[in-house]
Structures are given as structure tokens and as C-alpha cells.
Amino acid sequence: MLKTVILLIFSNLFMTFAWYGHLKNMNGKPLFLIILLSWGIAFFEYVLQVPANRIGIHHFNLGQLKVIQEIITMIIFAGFAFFYMRQPLKLDYLWAGFCLVGAAYFMFRGDLPHA
């Protein structure tokens, strides 16, 4: 299970840079060049994401895998926005995080031990 999470973390790092990294200082570059660059970065996302899901499906159901990925995405995105893009962290990130905790609860509640 840990291998799945680690692969998804690194996959999300690549995904976030592929989707948003060019916004920092490449606005003057031709769009076609940025698309090719983003595709190149996204390749490494898929190199990690596909094995993560293939491994993860043996431990989690499909909905659980998706919620895990979304939680990781939000954490990575918040760090990316703050540290790389120099965006202020807002309470909206916290509220979104609480919503993801709720999503995780509903996706995993059938697997939680009953007291």
C-alpha cells in the first residue's frame, strides 16, 4: 500500500508541474512549445501513476484509489502554490482539505473497524 502512495506522490509532483509550472515564467513562450514541454513532463507522471494504480487496485477499490489521489493532489498543489508559485495559502485550502477528509471517510468507512 505504501508503494502506491509513494508512486502517486511523485506522479502528482510531475502532474502539477506539467499543468501549472509554465505559468510562473513562460507566458511569453509559444503555446505549442509549452504544450510539448507539458506533455514531456506528463510522460513521467504516467510512468509513475499507471504502476501506482496497478499496484493499488490490489489493496484499494477504485473509489478509494481516486480519493487517495485527490488528497495527494491537494497537498502537492498547496505546497506548489505556496513554495513555487509564491501564492498565499488561504483558508480555502484548509476547507478543501476538510472536504477531502470527508470524502476519504465515506470511501473507506466500510473498511474501518467497528467498535
C-alpha positions as CSV (number, residue, x, y, z in Angstrom):
1,M,0.0,0.0,0.0
2,L,2.8,2.4,0.8
3,K,4.4,1.8,-2.6
4,T,1.1,3.0,-4.2
5,V,1.1,6.2,-2.1
6,I,4.7,7.0,-2.8
7,L,4.3,6.5,-6.6
8,L,1.2,8.7,-6.5
9,I,3.0,11.4,-4.6
10,F,5.8,11.6,-7.2
11,S,3.3,11.2,-10.1
12,N,1.4,14.2,-8.7
13,L,4.6,16.3,-8.5
14,F,5.1,15.8,-12.2
15,M,1.4,16.4,-13.0
16,T,1.3,19.7,-11.1
17,F,4.4,21.0,-12.8
18,A,3.1,19.8,-16.2
19,W,-0.2,21.6,-15.6
20,Y,0.8,24.8,-13.8
21,G,4.6,25.1,-13.8
22,H,4.7,27.1,-17.1
23,L,2.5,29.8,-15.6
24,K,5.3,31.2,-13.5
25,N,7.7,32.5,-16.1
26,M,6.9,31.1,-19.5
27,N,3.9,33.2,-20.5
28,G,5.9,34.8,-23.4
29,K,6.8,31.4,-24.9
30,P,4.8,30.0,-27.9
31,L,1.9,27.9,-26.8
32,F,2.9,24.9,-28.9
33,L,6.3,24.8,-27.2
34,I,4.6,24.9,-23.8
35,I,2.2,22.1,-24.8
36,L,5.2,19.9,-25.9
37,L,7.1,20.7,-22.7
38,S,4.0,19.8,-20.6
39,W,3.5,16.6,-22.5
40,G,7.1,15.7,-21.8
41,I,6.7,16.3,-18.1
42,A,3.3,14.5,-18.1
43,F,5.0,11.4,-19.6
44,F,6.8,10.9,-16.3
45,E,3.6,11.4,-14.4
46,Y,2.1,8.4,-16.3
47,V,5.3,6.4,-15.8
48,L,4.6,6.6,-12.1
49,Q,0.8,6.8,-12.0
50,V,0.0,3.8,-14.1
51,P,2.1,1.4,-11.9
52,A,0.7,3.1,-8.8
53,N,-2.8,2.3,-9.8
54,R,-2.0,-1.3,-11.0
55,I,-0.4,-2.0,-7.6
56,G,-3.0,-0.1,-5.6
57,I,-6.0,-1.9,-7.1
58,H,-4.9,-5.0,-5.2
59,H,-5.2,-3.1,-1.9
60,F,-7.9,-0.5,-2.5
61,N,-11.1,-0.3,-4.5
62,L,-11.3,2.1,-7.5
63,G,-13.1,4.9,-5.5
64,Q,-10.5,4.7,-2.7
65,L,-7.7,5.0,-5.2
66,K,-9.3,8.1,-6.6
67,V,-9.8,9.7,-3.2
68,I,-6.2,8.9,-2.2
69,Q,-5.0,10.5,-5.5
70,E,-7.2,13.6,-4.9
71,I,-5.9,14.1,-1.3
72,I,-2.3,13.8,-2.5
73,T,-3.1,16.2,-5.3
74,M,-4.4,18.8,-2.9
75,I,-1.4,18.5,-0.6
76,I,1.1,18.7,-3.5
77,F,-0.8,21.6,-5.1
78,A,-0.9,23.6,-1.8
79,G,2.9,23.2,-1.5
80,F,3.4,24.0,-5.1
81,A,1.3,27.1,-5.0
82,F,3.0,28.4,-1.8
83,F,6.6,27.4,-2.4
84,Y,7.0,27.6,-6.2
85,M,4.3,30.0,-7.3
86,R,4.6,32.2,-4.2
87,Q,0.8,32.3,-3.8
88,P,-0.5,32.9,-0.3
89,L,-2.1,30.0,1.4
90,K,-5.8,30.7,2.2
91,L,-8.2,29.1,4.5
92,D,-9.9,27.7,1.3
93,Y,-7.1,25.1,1.2
94,L,-8.0,24.1,4.7
95,W,-11.7,23.8,3.9
96,A,-11.0,21.9,0.8
97,G,-8.8,19.6,2.9
98,F,-11.7,19.0,5.3
99,C,-13.9,18.1,2.4
100,L,-11.3,15.6,1.2
101,V,-11.2,14.1,4.8
102,G,-14.9,13.7,4.5
103,A,-14.5,12.0,1.0
104,A,-11.9,9.7,2.5
105,Y,-14.2,8.8,5.4
106,F,-17.1,7.9,3.0
107,M,-14.9,5.9,0.7
108,F,-13.1,4.0,3.5
109,R,-15.9,3.7,6.1
110,G,-16.8,0.2,5.1
111,D,-13.2,-0.9,5.8
112,L,-13.0,0.8,9.2
113,P,-13.0,-1.5,12.3
114,H,-16.3,-1.3,14.2
115,A,-16.1,-0.8,17.9
